[in-house]
Amino acid sequence: MKVAVVDDEPLAREFLTQILNGSSDIEVTASYKNGREAITGLRLDPVDVVFLDIQMPGLGGFEVVQALQSDTMPLVVFATAHSEFAVEAFDLHAVDYILKPFSAERVYETLSRCATRLMALSVDSAEDGPDVTDRTARQKGAVISAMGGQSGRVLDAANTITSMDVGKLAIKDGQQTTLLQMDEIEWIDAAGDYMCVHASGQTHILRSTMKELVARLPDNFVRIHRSTIVNLSKVEVVEGLPKGEAQLLIVGGGVLKVSRNFRKEIQNLLI
């Protein structure tokens, strides 16, 4: 699997490259120190996966993705110290979003996700000939081999959600676990394969399906949209909108839209 790293911080580039070079089956073909350099390099020498920082001088990570043409677009993994850009990242169809400082285990989990995505793309492109499918299958096998055949274990352990105590939500990312008081959580929205948990002015990123997360939350958390959950105790005002929709004003100034399908449920719960 050919991989490129883009980050304006030399130490960050070196650290990530060192992790990636830990596997002989992963080839780091390029390391770019800014967005313009990355755009030029990736057009001339396309890769399978690019690990891309978001905030860089000049052109940031989002601008790099938007500038690349579809025929040279690799799978994108945003590697950043900032959690607040997750929604925008998944709007650009990022495969993963990892927060610094990240561990080797977290990076290998990401590579496994990339291999799975490449396999899925190869199935869609089967009519282009057997070489595409065969190459991608070898890439997937190489990544799993690089992790000692333990991809399932890594995926289960690297980023999970558990309910550790009554009234707390545990979010594990690599070696760090953040314990959130349920009553601090204001709202949660889905971003690709992740959930963005908004609490006390911060956004915490975790991997989960909507169904899995709802099962772990108390009854005062309800869905108001297919991709949004709200803590009813944080709702200050309910405003009606045309076409049977509504919007909620949240403590701290947030505004959330309630889809028509969920408006009746919200009204019943707030009476």
C-alpha positions in Angstrom: 0.0 0.0 0.0 1.5 3.3 -1.1 1.1 6.0 1.5 1.9 9.7 1.7 2.2 12.0 4.8 1.3 15.7 4.8 2.1 17.8 7.8 3.8 21.2 8.4 5.4 19.9 11.6 8.6 18.0 11.0 8.4 16.0 14.2 4.8 14.9 13.4 5.8 13.8 9.9 8.7 11.9 11.2 6.7 10.2 14.0 3.9 9.1 11.7 6.4 7.9 9.0 8.2 5.9 11.6 5.0 4.1 12.6 4.1 3.4 9.0 7.6 2.2 8.2 7.2 -0.4 11.0 5.6 -2.6 8.4 7.5 -3.8 5.4 4.2 -4.0 3.5 3.5 -0.3 3.8 5.5 2.0 1.5 5.7 5.6 2.5 6.5 7.1 -0.9 6.3 10.8 0.0 6.4 13.3 2.9 5.1 16.8 2.2 5.5 19.8 4.4 2.6 21.9 3.1 -0.5 21.8 1.0 0.9 23.2 -2.2 3.7 20.7 -2.2 1.3 17.9 -1.5 -1.0 18.8 -4.4 1.8 18.9 -6.9 3.4 15.7 -5.6 0.2 13.7 -5.4 -0.8 14.6 -8.9 2.6 13.5 -10.3 2.9 10.4 -8.0 -0.5 9.2 -6.8 -0.8 7.0 -3.7 -3.4 4.7 -2.2 -3.7 6.6 1.1 -2.7 10.0 2.3 -2.4 11.0 6.0 -3.3 14.7 5.9 -3.1 17.4 8.6 -5.9 19.9 8.5 -4.4 23.2 9.8 -1.3 24.2 7.8 0.1 27.5 6.7 -1.2 28.5 3.3 -3.4 25.6 2.0 -4.9 23.4 4.7 -5.9 19.8 4.4 -9.5 20.6 3.2 -8.1 22.7 0.4 -5.7 19.9 -0.6 -8.6 17.5 -1.0 -10.7 20.0 -2.9 -7.8 20.7 -5.3 -7.1 17.1 -6.2 -8.8 15.6 -9.2 -10.9 12.5 -8.8 -8.5 10.4 -10.9 -5.6 11.1 -8.5 -7.6 11.2 -5.3 -6.2 8.7 -2.7 -8.1 7.6 0.4 -7.9 10.4 2.9 -7.1 10.1 6.6 -7.1 13.3 8.5 -4.4 13.3 11.2 -4.8 16.4 13.4 -4.7 17.8 16.9 -8.2 19.4 16.4 -11.4 17.5 17.0 -13.7 20.2 15.9 -13.3 19.6 12.2 -14.6 16.0 12.2 -18.0 16.9 10.6 -16.3 18.7 7.7 -13.8 15.9 7.3 -16.4 13.2 6.8 -18.4 15.5 4.5 -15.3 15.1 2.3 -15.6 11.3 2.6 -12.5 10.8 4.7 -11.9 7.2 5.6 -10.8 8.1 9.1 -10.1 11.0 11.5 -7.3 10.4 14.1 -6.3 12.8 16.8 -2.8 13.6 17.9 -1.0 12.2 19.7 -1.9 8.9 18.2 -0.5 5.4 18.8 0.8 2.8 16.5 -2.2 0.7 17.3 -4.5 3.5 16.2 -2.6 4.0 13.0 -2.8 0.2 12.2 -6.5 0.3 12.8 -6.8 3.0 10.3 -4.7 1.1 7.7 -7.1 -1.9 8.2 -10.1 0.4 7.4 -8.3 1.7 4.3 -7.6 -1.8 3.1 -11.3 -2.7 3.6 -12.3 0.4 1.7 -9.9 -0.4 -1.1 -11.3 -3.9 -1.3 -14.9 -2.4 -1.6 -13.7 -0.1 -4.4 -12.1 -3.0 -6.2 -15.4 -4.8 -6.3 -17.1 -1.7 -7.8 -14.3 -1.5 -10.4 -14.2 -5.2 -11.3 -15.3 -4.5 -14.8 -12.0 -2.7 -15.3 -10.1 -6.0 -15.2 -8.7 -8.5 -12.8 -5.5 -6.5 -12.1 -7.4 -3.9 -10.0 -9.1 -6.5 -7.8 -6.0 -8.6 -7.4 -3.8 -5.6 -6.4 -6.3 -4.4 -3.8 -6.7 -7.9 -2.3 -2.9 -8.1 -1.9 -2.9 -4.7 -0.2 -5.6 -5.8 2.2 -3.7 -9.0 3.0 -0.5 -7.0 3.5 -2.0 -4.7 6.1 -3.5 -7.6 8.1 -0.2 -9.4 7.9 1.6 -6.3 9.1 -0.6 -6.4 12.2 0.2 -10.0 12.9 -3.1 -11.2 11.6 -4.9 -9.5 14.5 -6.9 -6.9 12.7 -10.1 -7.9 14.4 -8.6 -7.5 17.8 -7.2 -4.1 16.9 -10.5 -2.9 15.6 -12.3 -3.9 18.7 -9.8 -2.5 21.2 -8.5 0.7 19.7 -11.6 2.9 19.9 -14.7 1.6 21.8 -17.5 3.0 23.9 -18.5 1.7 27.3 -20.7 2.8 30.1 -18.3 2.7 33.0 -20.6 4.2 35.7 -24.2 5.4 36.0 -24.2 8.9 34.6 -20.9 8.6 32.7 -20.0 7.9 29.1 -16.5 6.5 28.5 -14.8 7.4 25.2 -11.6 5.5 24.5 -9.1 6.6 21.9 -5.9 4.7 21.9 -4.4 4.8 25.3 -6.6 7.7 26.5 -10.1 7.3 28.0 -12.3 10.4 28.5 -15.1 10.1 31.0 -18.0 12.4 30.2 -20.8 13.1 32.7 -24.1 12.4 30.9 -25.6 15.7 32.1 -22.7 17.6 30.5 -23.5 16.3 27.0 -25.6 18.7 25.0 -26.1 17.0 21.7 -24.5 14.3 19.4 -24.3 14.1 15.6 -23.2 11.4 13.3 -20.2 12.0 10.9 -19.6 9.0 8.7 -18.6 6.1 10.9 -18.1 8.3 13.9 -20.2 10.2 16.4 -19.4 13.7 17.5 -20.3 14.2 21.2 -20.7 17.9 22.1 -20.2 18.7 25.8 -19.2 21.8 27.7 -17.9 23.5 24.6 -15.8 20.6 23.4 -16.3 17.9 20.8 -15.3 14.3 21.5 -14.9 11.9 18.6 -15.8 8.2 18.9 -16.5 5.3 16.6 -20.1 4.0 17.0 -23.3 3.5 15.1 -26.3 5.6 16.1 -28.1 2.5 17.3 -25.2 1.4 19.5 -24.9 4.8 21.1 -28.6 5.4 21.7 -28.6 2.1 23.6 -26.0 3.4 26.1 -27.7 6.8 26.8 -30.4 7.5 29.4 -34.0 8.3 28.4 -33.6 12.0 28.3 -31.5 11.6 25.1 -33.7 11.4 22.1 -33.2 11.4 18.3 -34.5 14.6 16.6 -33.0 13.6 13.2 -31.7 10.5 11.6 -28.2 11.8 12.4 -28.7 13.8 15.6 -29.4 13.1 19.3 -30.2 15.8 21.8 -30.1 15.9 25.6 -33.6 17.2 26.4 -32.4 18.8 29.7 -30.3 21.1 27.5 -33.2 22.4 25.4 -34.3 25.9 26.2 -36.7 26.7 23.4 -38.7 24.8 20.8 -39.6 26.8 17.7 -42.0 25.6 15.0 -40.9 25.7 11.4 -42.7 25.3 8.1 -43.5 21.8 6.7 -43.9 20.2 10.1 -40.3 20.7 11.2 -39.0 22.5 14.3 -35.8 23.7 15.8 -34.4 23.6 19.3 -32.4 26.3 21.0 -29.8 24.6 23.2 -28.1 25.9 26.4 -25.0 27.8 25.3 -26.5 29.0 22.0 -26.7 26.0 19.8 -29.5 25.6 17.3 -30.6 22.1 16.2 -33.2 21.2 13.5 -35.8 18.6 14.3 -37.0 16.6 11.2 -40.7 16.2 10.6 -40.5 12.5 11.4 -39.2 13.2 15.0 -41.2 16.3 15.8 -44.1 14.4 17.4 -41.8 12.5 19.7 -40.1 15.7 20.9 -43.4 17.4 21.6 -44.7 14.5 23.6 -41.5 14.3 25.7 -41.5 18.1 26.4 -45.1 18.4 27.5 
